[in-house]
Amino acid sequence: MCGRATGHIKKAMKIKGINKLILVVALLCCGTTPVLAQQNIQFTQYIFNSLSVNPAYAGYKEEWFAQMALRSQWTGIQGAPRTRQISIDGVLDPYTKRMGLGLQITADKLGPQSANSAYVNYAYRIRLNDEDTRRLSFGVGVGLTQYGLDGSMLNPVDGGDQSLPVGKISNIIPDARFGVYYSSPKFYIGASVMDLFSKSYDNAIFRWSDGSNENIRRQRHMYLITGMLVDLNDDTKLRPSIMIKEDFKGPTSLDVGAMVIFGGKVWFGGAYRTGVKTWKKKYTDGQDLSQLNAISGIAQFYVDKRFRIGYSYDYALSKLGSISNGTHEITLGITFPRKDIRLLSPRFF
């Protein structure tokens, strides 16, 4: 959860219409840092649709699938992160199923700053066996992100601060992502790099004004996801999963979870998120591993063979847990089958 927090603003400010606790949250999570970092969004329910963390996932379900996700983080704190995302993906050639295509549109807001993006993802899916149960995919995503800052929500204690913007400012920045994804009926593993060009732009593009070094931008992230499917009996399955997220600056994020699937229609489970020190890195003050700790309860229900609903609740085990009401996330998904193609076997990843 710390990855979604913003660094504090150097100069003391009053926030119009925003609870001052949001600045406290930023300090608790990330310590003192000179930038407002708009970090990559981490959906708890990525396990139901991994397109949000890997472009090579496009077409995995081998039917057109659309999903809407709504995430409200740290509820009870005004100005806390709010994220909306719509995505659709499928295969362009339903018989050979070699080419996957996906579209993602995301609107993310954190206090006075925002990041709205649209990405097109393409995956080339290599068939690995005659039964066509194993595929290796290579994916690339290209898109645009509009970074924005609403200066009207920032009121400096010292009037006339030239480092703050007047009104709303924004910049549109192109970017790309790359991933690889392997899947079989019982196992999957994938790796990806998001925001590939984040280091390619001069900070001047993101500055509030000529007199300020403050900026808003996303950092490059790497993801590793893996999981498996275990048959407990004829009607019950266990689906454990792991995700590792690395931004090369703060603690590495480790997400370990498991879902129990009843009859293929009802999913119940949970996850635990924490920070781990994978190698020697210098963290900013106050950015210790325990500040990432959170537990999640996750559920998914198939209304019918085409429509499903997911819900998750995250509770921070750090100081955030005592000043917020947790994080709520809802997903709605629907599958669009081709009339001339039979319904495929269930996809559990």
N, C-alpha and C positions, 0 to 999 in steps of 0.2 A: 504493500500500500504506500510505502514511502516514495516509490518511484513516481507516483502521481502527485506528490506534494510539490509546491513551488518553493523556491528559495526566498528568504525574506528580502524585503526592500531595504537598502542600506539606510536611507534617510527615514526618520520617524514620520509616519503618515496617519491620517485619519481616513477611514474608508466609509464613503457614503453608501448607506443601504446595505452594508456588509458587516456582519458580526466580526468584531475584532479577533474573535477566537480563531478565525482562519489564518491569521498571522502567527498565532501561538502554535497552531497545528504545523505550520510550515517550519517553525523553529524546532519543534519537538522532533520532527521527522528528519529534517535534512541539515540542521545546524546552520551555521552562518556560511552563506555562499553568495557570491557577487552577482548572480544572474537569476532571472526568472526562468527556470527550465521547464518547458512544456514536454514532459516525458511521455513515452509510449503508453498507450492505454492497455491495461491488462484486464481482459474479461474473465471472470471466474468460470463462465460457461464456455470457454474456448474448447473444452472437451467435446462439445456437441457440434462445433463448426470451427475447424482450425484455420480457416481462411484468414482470420484476423491476425494470425501470427506466422503464416507461411503461404506464399503465393502458389507453391507447388501443390497445395491441397486442392486447387481448383479442379473440379470434375471428378473428385474422388467418389462421390455418391453415384456417378454415372447417370444421373437424371438431373433435370433442372431443379434447383432447390433455392428458395428465397427465405431470408430470415431478417427479422427486425429485433434489435436489441436496445434496451433502455437500462442505463446504469446510473444510479444515484448514490454517490459516495459520501460517507460521513454525514448522513442525514442528521438534521438538527443544527447544523452549522451553516449559516448563510454564506454563500459564496463558495461552498465546497464543490468539487468536480461533479459535473452532469454530462453524461455522454449518450448520444443517440447514434445508432448505426443501422443502415440498411445494406444488405448484401444479396447477391444472386450469383450462382455459379452452376455449371453443368458441362456436358461434353458437346462439342460441335459436330462430331461424327458418331452417332449413337451405335453404329455397328462395330467399327474398329475401336472406338473410344480412346483414340490416341491423343486428342487435343482437348484440353480443358480450358474454359474461359470463365472469368469471374469479374464482378464489378462490386466495389465497396464505396459507400458514401458515408462519411462520419462527421458529426458535429460535436465538438468537445469544448466545454466552457469551464474555466476555473477562475472565479472571481472576475477581475477586470480583463483577463486574457482569454483568448479563444483560438482554436485551431480547427478549421473546417477543411476536409480533404475529400478527394475522389481519386480512386485508383482502379486501373484495369489490370487484371492479372491473367497471365497466359501460362499454361502448363503443358509440357510435352510428356506424355505418359507411355513408358516403354513396357510392353508385355513381356513377362519373364518366364511364363510356363504355358504349356498347351491348354491347360484348363482355364487359363486367364483368371487365376485367383491371386496372382502376385503382380504388382506393378511398381515400377520405379519412375518417379516424376521429377522433372526439372522445371522450375517455375520462375518467372520474372514478372514484376509488377511495376508499372509506371503511372505517375499521377501528379497532381498538384495539391499543395497545402496552402491555405490562406491563413497566415498568422495575424491575429488582431489584438489590439489593446485599446480599451475604452478609458481614455484619460479623465472623463467626467466622473468616474468612480473613484478617482484618487484625488485627495485634497491634502496638500502638504501642510505641515504645521507652520512652516515658514512660508508665507505667501510669496508668490512670484518665482517659484522654483522653476528655472528654465529647463531642468532635466526631465520634466514631466511633459507628456504630450497634451495638446489642447484638443479635446474631442476624441474621435475615434481615428486610429491609424491602422493600416494593414499592409501586408506584403504577400504576394503570391509567389511561391517557390516550387519549382519542379523537383521531383525526387524519384527514387527507384528502390526496389527491394528484390531480393533473390532468395530462392530456397530449393531444397531437395527433399523428397518425401517418398518413403517406401511403405507399402501396405500389403498385408495378407489378411485372410479371415481372422487370424488369431494374434496378429502383432503389427505394430506400426512404429516408425521412427522418422523424425524429420529434423532438419536444421535450416535456419534462415538468418538473413541479415536484413534488418529494416532500416529505413532512412540512410541509404548508402551515401547520399551526397551531403549529409549534414555537416561535414567538415570542409566542404568545397566552397562555401560562401563566406565572404568577408563579413565580419560582425557589423559593419556599417549598414548592411541591408536591414538588420533587425533593431538598430538603435532607435530609442525614443526621440532623440534630438541630437544635434551636432555636439552638444555639451555633455552627453551622457554615455557611459559605457554599459549601462544596463541593456539587456537584450532578452528576447524570448525566442527560443528555438528548441527543436527536439534534438536528442542525442542519438547517435547510432546505437542500435541494440542488436544483440545476437540471441536467438532462441534455439533451444534443443528440447524437443518433445518426444516422448516415447510412452508406450503402453501396450497392454495385452488383454486378451479375452480368455477367461477360464470358465469352463462349464462346471457348475456346482451340481446340477442335476438336469433333467430334461427341460425344465422350464425356468431355471434360475442360472444366471451368469454373473461372474465377478469381472469388473473392468478397472484394474488399477492403472494409474497414469502418473507421469512425472514431467514437470516442465522446469527448465533452468533458463533464467533470463539474465543476460550480462550487458552492462552498459560501460564497463571499463573504468568507471569512476567510483561509484559507491559499492556497497556490499552486493554480492551476487544473490539474486532472488531464486529460491528453491520452492517449488509448489509440488506437494505430494498429495495425491487423492485417490479415491476408489469409489466406484459406483456398483450397486447391486441391481441387476436387471431382472424383473419378474415378467415372464411371458413375453418379453420383447417390447412391452408397452409401458411399463412403470419402472422408473429409475429413481433410486434413492441412494444418497451417499454424502460424502463430505471431503474436505481438503484441509491441509495445513500448509501455511506459507511462512517462510522464515528467511533470514539472511544467512549466508555462509561465506566464509573467507576462503576463496579458492586459491588465491595467491597473494603476495604482499602488495597491498594497495594503500595509498594514503587517503583515508576518508576525511571529510570535513568534520569540524567539531560537532559532537553530539550525534554523529551518524553511526551508532553502534548496531550490531546485528539484531538485538532484541526489538528494535523499533519497527522491524518489518513483520513481526510475528502476528499472525491472524489465523482464525479458523473459519471454515465455511460449511454451511449446510446447503446441499444441492438436490433438486428434484426435477424430474422431467416426466411428462405424461403425454402419451399419444392418444389424442381424441379419436382418431381413426388412422388408417394406413398413410394418410397424406398430411395430416395436420398435427402439430405437437406444440406443447407449451412447457417452458422451463422457468424455474425460479431458483434463485440462490440468495443467501444472506451471509455477509461477512461480518465478523466481529473482531476488532483489533484487540490483541492481548497487551498492547503497549498503553501509554497514557491516553492515546486517542479513544480507547474504549470507554473511558470515564467522562469524556466531554462530547461524544457523538452517539447517535442511535444506530450505528452500524451502516452497512452498505447493502442496498437492495439492487437486484438485477433481474430483469424479466426478458425472456426471449420468446418470440413467436415464429414458428417455422412451417413452411408448406412446400410440398413436393409437387412438381408439374410433370406427370408422365407423358410420354408420346403415345398416341393411340395405337400405333403399329408396333410398339415394343412392350413386351410383357413386363409385369412388375418384377423388379430385381429382388434378390434376397436382401434381408436387412443389412444396413451398414451401421456397425456399432462404433466406428471411429469418426 
